[in-house]
Each structure stands twice: as C-alpha cells, then as structure tokens.
Amino acid sequence: MSNQLRQRLKSGKAAVNGWLAIPSGFSAEVMAQCGWDSVTVDMQHGVQDYLSMVACFQAMQPHPITPLVRVPWNEPGIVGKVLDGGAMGVICPMVNNKAEAEALVSYSKYPPLGKRSNGPIRAAMYGEASSYQATANDEVMVIPMIETEEAIDNIDAILDVPGISGIYVGPSDLGLSLGMTPILDREEPKILGIYEKLLVATKKRDLFAGLHNGSAAYAARMIGMGFRFVTIANDSGLMAKAAREAVQAARKAAGEVAN
C-alpha cells in the first residue's frame, strides 16, 4: 500500500483535491478522471453515507487518485470504519486541542501507536492483508480540521501530536467562530494573518497546511501563499456553476427569444 498523495506532499509539491458531496459512484467516476491528486468523500456536510462512500471508492479505484474521507465527527467508530472501507486519509472536523488531536490519531492508528481495531475488510483487498497492517500506520494520513479560535490558540500543541500529517482549514466555520460571515474565499486581514500563522507553524514541523476554497483562482493564490493541499468547491457546486454558465451563455447568444 502506497499513498501517492502523502509522497507528493512530502516532496514539497502542492496537491489539488476534489470533493464529493453527491452520493453517486458515477459522479465519483467522472471526478476521478479530471486530474485531481486526491478526491475526498464528504460524510460531514455532503449527503454521503457509508455505502455511498464505498461505491465512490469502487468507482475511483481504476484511476490514479488518493481516496480520502471527511468524517462526520471525531469518534472511533466512524474513523476506523472509513479506513477499513479504503480511505487513505481522514479529514476530521472541529479538532480544537491536543487531547482531541491525540484521540483522532489513536482512532486512526493500529497498536502500539493507537487503538484502531483490526478488520480492513475492503482496504486490504488489493494486496496481502498482512502488508496492509504493516504499512497502514505510515501511509494513512491523519488530518485535523482547524476551524475555531480555540484551535488557532492551540495550534502548536495540535501539530506536536505524533501521527498528525497536516491540517485542513475550514474557512466558513473559522469565520463563524470569530463572529464573521461563513464564506470560503476570505479577504479579511485577520483571517489572512491567521493563515500566515498556520503556515509558519506547519512549515516549522515539515507538515502541510490545507484549505477549502470556493474558486480555482483563490486556490492558486493560496498555493502561492504556502498552502500545499487545496480543495476547489465540490462536485455539486462545480456542476451547478457550469450549468448556470451554460444556460446564461445560451440565453445571451440566442437573444430576446430565449429570455
């Protein structure tokens, strides 16, 4: 088992991540052929469940992308289950302090590094089961989300937890925690200053910082700033944007009869 996303990030390259809110293997199959380095099944705010996650993974399997999952919450049952289903990394919301980061690592790692229960029913299907257990602790990525003022205050303690691969910033919840409007592509000087703080802290430890973005232009700008893992919207958002633009373009080109 080899995690290509992990290797890419370790080499210092940026990774562009897709995001699946739609519970459809066909949608996942289409997205997997679009050039993403990784694709994340969103079980927190998407309409995915465990079976749709597995269907998405099966659809993406033939393509050279790394499958990730954002779990609904920081609890051992779902973390272990998505890893058993084939996730190569777990993005976990609302990790606010050292104890919560330690708990996330313990749920994601086999003993002696953690408490993950053995049973990689699908994850081990594409190789020897024994080889999966031998490499999973090294290859599976553990990515806490930083999205509250408390998490910002505790960032050094969170990053110093052994087993943390990097962090993923949720701009909407971060804004909410600071009394701001929940949006993605933020321009507030206070937020941009927080981003700089996070980048300094991760770079110091040779870890990566990730960010959810609303547009490709903003994602590219954040790569330039130092983020190494950037998501662009999600499948439903990209589909809706392309559809609206197509309809508007057709109406504009056709003129008054189409309006």
C-alpha positions as CSV (number, residue, x, y, z in Angstrom):
1,M,0.0,0.0,0.0
2,S,1.5,3.3,-1.1
3,N,-0.1,6.7,-0.6
4,Q,0.7,8.8,-3.6
5,L,-0.8,12.0,-2.1
6,R,1.4,11.6,1.0
7,Q,4.5,11.2,-1.2
8,R,3.6,14.2,-3.3
9,L,3.1,16.4,-0.2
10,K,6.3,15.1,1.4
11,S,8.2,16.2,-1.7
12,G,7.0,19.7,-1.3
13,K,4.6,19.8,-4.2
14,A,1.1,21.1,-4.0
15,A,-1.9,18.8,-4.3
16,V,-5.3,19.8,-5.8
17,N,-8.1,17.9,-4.1
18,G,-11.6,17.1,-5.3
19,W,-14.7,17.0,-3.0
20,L,-17.7,14.6,-3.3
21,A,-21.0,15.7,-1.8
22,I,-23.1,13.7,-4.2
23,P,-23.7,10.1,-3.2
24,S,-23.1,8.6,-6.6
25,G,-20.5,6.2,-7.9
26,F,-20.9,7.7,-11.4
27,S,-20.3,11.2,-10.1
28,A,-17.1,9.9,-8.4
29,E,-16.0,8.1,-11.5
30,V,-16.3,11.3,-13.5
31,M,-14.5,13.4,-10.9
32,A,-11.7,10.8,-10.6
33,Q,-10.8,11.4,-14.3
34,C,-10.5,15.2,-14.0
35,G,-6.9,15.4,-12.9
36,W,-7.2,15.7,-9.1
37,D,-4.4,14.4,-7.0
38,S,-6.9,13.2,-4.4
39,V,-10.7,13.1,-4.0
40,T,-12.5,13.4,-0.7
41,V,-15.9,11.9,0.1
42,D,-17.7,14.3,2.4
43,M,-19.6,12.4,5.1
44,Q,-20.0,15.5,7.3
45,H,-21.9,18.1,5.2
46,G,-22.3,16.2,2.0
47,V,-25.2,13.7,1.5
48,Q,-22.9,10.7,1.6
49,D,-23.4,7.7,3.8
50,Y,-21.1,4.7,4.4
51,L,-22.4,2.7,1.5
52,S,-22.2,5.6,-0.9
53,M,-18.7,6.2,0.2
54,V,-17.8,2.6,-0.7
55,A,-19.5,3.0,-4.1
56,C,-17.5,6.2,-4.7
57,F,-14.2,4.4,-3.8
58,Q,-15.1,1.5,-6.1
59,A,-15.7,3.9,-9.0
60,M,-12.5,5.7,-8.3
61,Q,-10.3,2.6,-7.9
62,P,-9.1,2.4,-11.5
63,H,-7.9,6.0,-11.5
64,P,-4.7,7.4,-10.1
65,I,-6.1,9.5,-7.3
66,T,-5.9,9.1,-3.5
67,P,-9.2,8.5,-1.8
68,L,-9.9,10.5,1.4
69,V,-12.9,10.9,3.7
70,R,-14.1,13.8,5.8
71,V,-15.8,12.0,8.7
72,P,-18.8,13.5,10.5
73,W,-17.1,13.8,13.9
74,N,-14.1,12.8,15.9
75,E,-15.2,9.4,17.2
76,P,-13.6,5.9,16.9
77,G,-16.4,4.0,15.2
78,I,-16.6,6.1,12.0
79,V,-12.9,6.8,11.7
80,G,-12.0,3.1,11.9
81,K,-14.8,2.1,9.5
82,V,-13.9,4.6,6.7
83,L,-10.3,3.4,6.9
84,D,-11.5,-0.2,6.7
85,G,-13.5,0.8,3.7
86,G,-10.4,2.0,1.9
87,A,-9.8,5.6,2.8
88,M,-6.1,6.6,2.6
89,G,-6.6,9.6,4.9
90,V,-9.1,11.0,7.3
91,I,-10.1,14.7,7.5
92,C,-11.8,15.3,10.8
93,P,-13.8,18.4,11.8
94,M,-13.6,20.5,14.9
95,V,-10.3,19.3,16.4
96,N,-9.6,22.1,18.9
97,N,-6.9,21.0,21.3
98,K,-4.1,18.5,22.0
99,A,-6.4,15.9,23.6
100,E,-8.8,15.8,20.6
101,A,-5.8,15.5,18.2
102,E,-4.4,12.7,20.2
103,A,-7.8,11.0,20.2
104,L,-8.0,11.3,16.4
105,V,-4.6,9.7,16.0
106,S,-5.4,6.9,18.3
107,Y,-8.6,6.1,16.3
108,S,-6.6,6.1,13.0
109,K,-3.5,4.0,14.0
110,Y,-3.1,0.4,14.9
111,P,-1.4,-0.6,18.1
112,P,1.1,0.3,19.5
113,L,0.6,3.8,18.1
114,G,-3.2,3.8,18.5
115,K,-6.3,1.9,19.3
116,R,-7.7,1.1,15.8
117,S,-9.4,-2.3,15.7
118,N,-8.1,-4.8,13.1
119,G,-10.5,-5.6,10.2
120,P,-9.6,-3.8,7.0
121,I,-12.3,-5.6,5.1
122,R,-12.0,-3.6,1.9
123,A,-8.8,-1.7,2.4
124,A,-6.8,-4.9,2.3
125,M,-8.5,-6.4,-0.8
126,Y,-5.9,-5.0,-3.3
127,G,-2.9,-6.7,-1.7
128,E,-1.9,-9.0,1.0
129,A,-3.8,-8.3,4.2
130,S,-0.7,-8.6,6.3
131,S,1.0,-6.0,4.2
132,Y,-1.8,-3.5,4.8
133,Q,-1.4,-3.8,8.6
134,A,2.3,-3.5,8.2
135,T,2.2,-0.2,6.3
136,A,-1.1,1.4,7.4
137,N,0.3,3.4,10.3
138,D,2.8,5.0,8.0
139,E,0.6,5.5,4.9
140,V,-2.8,6.6,6.3
141,M,-3.0,10.4,6.7
142,V,-4.5,11.9,9.8
143,I,-5.7,15.5,9.1
144,P,-7.5,17.5,11.8
145,M,-9.6,20.4,10.7
146,I,-8.6,23.8,12.2
147,E,-11.8,25.9,12.2
148,T,-12.2,27.6,15.5
149,E,-10.5,30.3,17.6
150,E,-9.7,27.6,20.2
151,A,-7.9,25.5,17.6
152,I,-5.8,28.5,16.4
153,D,-4.8,29.2,20.0
154,N,-3.8,25.5,20.4
155,I,-2.1,25.0,17.0
156,D,1.4,24.3,18.3
157,A,0.1,21.6,20.7
158,I,-2.1,20.1,18.0
159,L,0.8,19.9,15.5
160,D,3.2,18.4,18.0
161,V,1.0,15.3,18.5
162,P,2.8,12.4,16.9
163,G,1.0,11.0,13.9
164,I,-0.6,14.2,12.7
165,S,0.1,14.5,8.9
166,G,-1.0,18.1,8.4
167,I,-4.0,20.4,8.9
168,Y,-7.1,21.4,6.9
169,V,-8.6,24.8,7.4
170,G,-12.4,25.2,7.2
171,P,-12.8,29.0,6.4
172,S,-16.6,29.1,6.9
173,D,-16.5,27.7,10.5
174,L,-13.4,29.7,11.3
175,G,-15.2,32.9,10.3
176,L,-18.2,31.9,12.4
177,S,-16.1,31.3,15.4
178,L,-14.7,34.8,15.0
179,G,-18.1,36.5,14.5
180,M,-17.8,36.8,10.8
181,T,-20.0,35.6,7.8
182,P,-19.4,31.9,6.9
183,I,-17.8,32.1,3.4
184,L,-14.9,30.4,1.7
185,D,-12.6,32.7,-0.2
186,R,-11.8,35.1,2.6
187,E,-10.1,38.5,2.4
188,E,-10.3,39.8,5.9
189,P,-6.8,40.8,7.2
190,K,-7.4,39.0,10.4
191,I,-8.1,35.7,8.6
192,L,-5.2,36.1,6.3
193,G,-3.0,36.7,9.3
194,I,-4.3,33.5,10.9
195,Y,-3.4,31.7,7.6
196,E,0.2,33.0,7.9
197,K,0.4,31.8,11.4
198,L,-0.7,28.3,10.5
199,L,1.7,28.2,7.5
200,V,4.6,29.2,9.7
201,A,3.7,26.6,12.3
202,T,3.3,23.7,9.8
203,K,6.4,24.6,7.8
204,K,8.4,24.6,11.0
205,R,7.4,21.0,11.6
206,D,7.6,19.9,7.9
207,L,3.9,19.3,7.9
208,F,1.4,20.6,5.3
209,A,-1.5,23.1,5.6
210,G,-4.7,22.5,3.6
211,L,-7.6,24.8,2.8
212,H,-11.0,24.6,1.3
213,N,-11.5,27.1,-1.5
214,G,-14.5,28.3,-3.5
215,S,-12.7,29.0,-6.7
216,A,-9.7,27.9,-8.7
217,A,-8.2,31.4,-8.7
218,Y,-8.3,31.6,-5.0
219,A,-6.9,28.1,-4.6
220,A,-3.9,29.0,-6.8
221,R,-3.3,32.2,-4.8
222,M,-3.3,30.1,-1.6
223,I,-0.7,27.7,-3.1
224,G,1.4,30.8,-3.7
225,M,0.9,31.8,-0.1
226,G,2.2,28.4,1.1
227,F,-0.8,26.0,1.3
228,R,0.1,22.6,-0.1
229,F,-3.3,20.9,-0.2
230,V,-6.2,22.9,-1.8
231,T,-9.7,21.8,-2.5
232,I,-11.8,23.6,-5.1
233,A,-15.6,23.8,-4.2
234,N,-17.3,20.3,-4.5
235,D,-18.9,18.2,-7.2
236,S,-22.4,19.7,-6.8
237,G,-21.1,23.2,-6.7
238,L,-18.9,22.8,-9.8
239,M,-21.8,21.2,-11.6
240,A,-24.2,24.0,-10.7
241,K,-21.7,26.6,-11.7
242,A,-21.1,25.1,-15.1
243,A,-24.8,24.6,-15.7
244,R,-25.7,28.2,-14.8
245,E,-22.9,29.5,-17.0
246,A,-24.1,27.3,-19.9
247,V,-27.7,28.4,-19.5
248,Q,-26.7,32.1,-19.3
249,A,-24.4,31.8,-22.3
250,A,-27.1,30.1,-24.4
251,R,-29.7,32.8,-23.5
252,K,-27.3,35.6,-24.2
253,A,-26.2,34.2,-27.5
254,A,-29.8,33.4,-28.6
255,G,-31.0,36.9,-27.7
256,E,-34.5,38.1,-26.9
257,V,-36.4,34.9,-27.9
258,A,-34.6,32.8,-25.3
259,N,-35.1,35.4,-22.5
